[in-house]
Amino acid sequence: MDTNTKTLLKELYGFSEEILLRTDEIENDLAPEFQIWDDIKTYNQYKVLHAMQKNHLSDMHFNWTTGYGYNDIGREKTEQVFASVFGAEDAIVRGSIANGTHALTLCLQGVLKPGWEMISVTSKPYDTLEKVIGIQESYHSLLQNGVTYTQIDFCVDGGFDRQRIQSALQRGTHPKMVYVQRSKGYSRRDAISMANLKELITFVKGIDPAAVIMVDNCYGEFLDIIEPTEIGADLMAGSLIKNPGGGIALSGGYICGKKLWIDRIAQRLTAPGIGKDCGLTFGTSRTILQGLFLAPGVVSGAIKGALFCAKMFETMGYSVFPEIGSVRSDIIQSVGLHSEEEVIAFCKGIQKAAPVDSYVTPIPGEMPGYEVPVIMAAGAFVQGSSIELSADAPMREPYTVYFQGGLSYEHARIGVLSALQEIKKLQQNNI
Ligand SMILES: *Cc1c(COP(=O)(O)O)cnc(C)c1O
């Protein structure tokens, strides 16, 4: 950090010389890791750029139609560009897909028919899928529709349980889907690296070539220079208010994969016989594509912010997960704080560092689906956008706070400094 910035941070935000010097040290230590993420960003930036050029993206694609939305060239172009970036045969990209859960649900319901088996090989899927699958009862669950569900936990060493996967695949002759959640989400497990995923895909296809491999790619986009559909996954899906929307997309989800499955999912998205040919974009093609264009840089900034957060809190004696040097599959950084007061202070600091609603104070509150009060800090341009700087925590032991996002590294960094400053204030008051 140069002296002008340091002076500004001291004058406007009251950061101490000590913390700013520590920032320099940490950034020095992290330089080799930062270089890796800069290289991934650079590669992906050119990958996205080339996909737009190859598909002859033009100004006219930012216009939109009305009514049924037939021949919406902007919508079609957006889907072609996504397919190219992710090395897939086809894609569905719509602002009308409400969120990541909706995109994943479309895939599951579009593929799985009575008699099929869904085999989750990454333990329990993300919470919001419980009612979709039928882990929690619901009228439209897969279980209600005659699909069976098998869940396979990781081995004690954290790897895939190949033995159980093999026997599940060999049991019966019915069609099967192998479901993989790339991101660790809020569980304490290792990342599914692209190398591990590739091995898994080879293993599964070796046993049952017809098995459909589907990946929940939420938070995983642009964390590597390849994506699941480039190494043999049949389908993947994610949210546009996470990584691939670059903080610009206002809403939506995407699905990429083999043409056969994309066609069938599209029949489920709209109606049989209609598929991808209808559906208004309401003029969102420009922002979705602009977001995709910026996404590699935004994701890299957010990861660097997560690393800075991990290193800073680690040097202050806190436990962090993932640790520095481990494989990262998503942008979430958790920090083990020492008390409820520290969790509140951390979130207060993040809120103070936001561009929007920086003057409000987050407080723990009841949330549907949670047993204990939850505190959330976010001052985002897009509501609920977790690619923007945010933090959240359930108010219970072990007082883990989840830190994520930042549209730029600089913003994520000031968020960390601000969170730390609030914790220091608390400690001083307690002496
Ligand atoms: C965010 C997320 C989802 C979907 O969540 P939405 O809030 O519906 O977008 C699913 N799986 C993982 C791993 C996620 O991170």
The ligand as a Gaussian input file, in Angstrom:
#p B3LYP/6-31G(d) Opt

LIG

0 1
 C      -25.725000     -20.602000      -3.341000
 C      -25.675000     -22.034000      -3.561000
 C      -26.768000     -22.747000      -4.057000
 C      -28.065000     -22.102000      -4.455000
 O      -28.437000     -21.071000      -3.658000
 P      -29.387000     -19.877000      -4.104000
 O      -29.377000     -19.042000      -2.890000
 O      -30.694000     -20.471000      -4.423000
 O      -28.810000     -19.177000      -5.287000
 C      -26.643000     -24.102000      -4.234000
 N      -25.496000     -24.734000      -3.954000
 C      -24.403000     -24.080000      -3.491000
 C      -23.147000     -24.838000      -3.227000
 C      -24.453000     -22.709000      -3.284000
 O      -23.372000     -22.067000      -2.852000

